[in-house]
Amino acid sequence: MEPTQELIDEIYWEKVDRGKLMTPGERFLYGPRLFDRGLALGLAGIRHQNPAADEARVHEIMAERLMICDDDLMEGKRVRGTMSYAK
C-alpha cells in the first residue's frame, strides 16, 4: 500500500513543527546525530550483505561507499537514496 500525498504532507509538516520547537543547540546537534544514525544503519546493511566480513572489512566497505558518493556529488550526479545534488 502506497502512502497518500496527504499522509506524506502530514508527516512532513509534523517534522517541520518539531524542528521549530528545538532550541538552537538541539538543532546544531541534530545533524551529527542523523549522520551517526545513518552510519549505523549503513554498517548494519553491510554486515547483512557480507556476513563473513570482519569489523575492519565492514568499515573498509563503508569508506569505499562514502568515497563513491562523494565522487558522484562532486561530479554533479544524484546519489542514490538522497535528495542531494552538487552545485
C-alpha positions as CSV (number, residue, x, y, z in Angstrom):
1,M,0.0,0.0,0.0
2,E,1.5,3.3,-1.1
3,P,1.2,6.3,1.3
4,T,-1.1,9.1,0.1
5,Q,0.1,12.5,-0.7
6,E,-2.0,13.7,2.3
7,L,-0.1,11.4,4.6
8,I,3.3,12.4,3.2
9,D,2.4,16.1,3.7
10,E,1.2,15.5,7.2
11,I,4.4,13.7,8.2
12,Y,6.5,16.4,6.6
13,W,4.7,19.2,8.5
14,E,4.9,17.3,11.8
15,K,8.7,17.2,11.3
16,V,8.8,20.9,10.5
17,D,6.8,21.7,13.6
18,R,9.1,19.5,15.8
19,G,12.1,21.4,14.3
20,K,10.5,24.7,15.2
21,L,10.3,23.6,18.8
22,M,14.0,22.8,19.0
23,T,16.5,25.1,20.6
24,P,19.4,26.3,18.5
25,G,21.6,23.9,20.4
26,E,19.4,21.0,19.7
27,R,19.3,21.9,16.0
28,F,23.1,22.2,16.0
29,L,23.4,18.6,17.4
30,Y,20.7,17.1,15.2
31,G,22.9,16.9,12.0
32,P,25.7,14.8,13.7
33,R,23.1,12.6,15.3
34,L,21.5,11.9,12.0
35,F,24.9,11.1,10.5
36,D,25.6,8.7,13.3
37,R,22.2,7.0,12.8
38,G,22.7,6.8,9.1
39,L,26.2,5.4,9.5
40,A,25.0,2.8,12.0
41,L,22.2,1.7,9.5
42,G,24.7,1.6,6.7
43,L,27.2,-0.5,8.7
44,A,24.3,-2.9,9.6
45,G,23.4,-3.2,6.0
46,I,27.0,-4.0,5.0
47,R,27.2,-6.6,7.8
48,H,24.0,-8.2,6.4
49,Q,25.3,-8.2,2.9
50,N,28.7,-9.5,3.9
51,P,28.2,-11.9,6.9
52,A,31.8,-13.2,6.7
53,A,33.4,-9.8,6.8
54,D,35.2,-8.8,10.0
55,E,34.7,-5.4,11.5
56,A,37.7,-3.9,9.7
57,R,36.4,-5.1,6.4
58,V,32.9,-3.7,7.2
59,H,34.4,-0.3,7.8
60,E,36.6,-0.5,4.7
61,I,33.5,-1.2,2.6
62,M,31.7,1.7,4.2
63,A,34.6,4.0,3.5
64,E,34.6,2.9,-0.2
65,R,30.9,3.6,-0.5
66,L,31.2,7.0,1.1
67,M,34.1,7.9,-1.3
68,I,31.9,6.8,-4.3
69,C,29.1,9.0,-3.0
70,D,31.5,11.9,-2.5
71,D,32.9,11.5,-6.0
72,D,29.4,11.3,-7.5
73,L,28.4,14.5,-5.7
74,M,31.5,16.3,-6.9
75,E,30.7,15.3,-10.4
76,G,27.1,16.7,-10.0
77,K,25.5,13.3,-10.1
78,R,22.5,12.4,-7.9
79,V,23.5,10.0,-5.2
80,R,21.0,7.1,-4.9
81,G,19.0,7.3,-1.7
82,T,19.5,11.0,-1.2
83,M,18.0,14.2,-2.4
84,S,21.4,15.9,-2.6
85,Y,22.8,17.4,-5.7
86,A,26.2,19.0,-6.2
87,K,26.2,22.6,-7.4
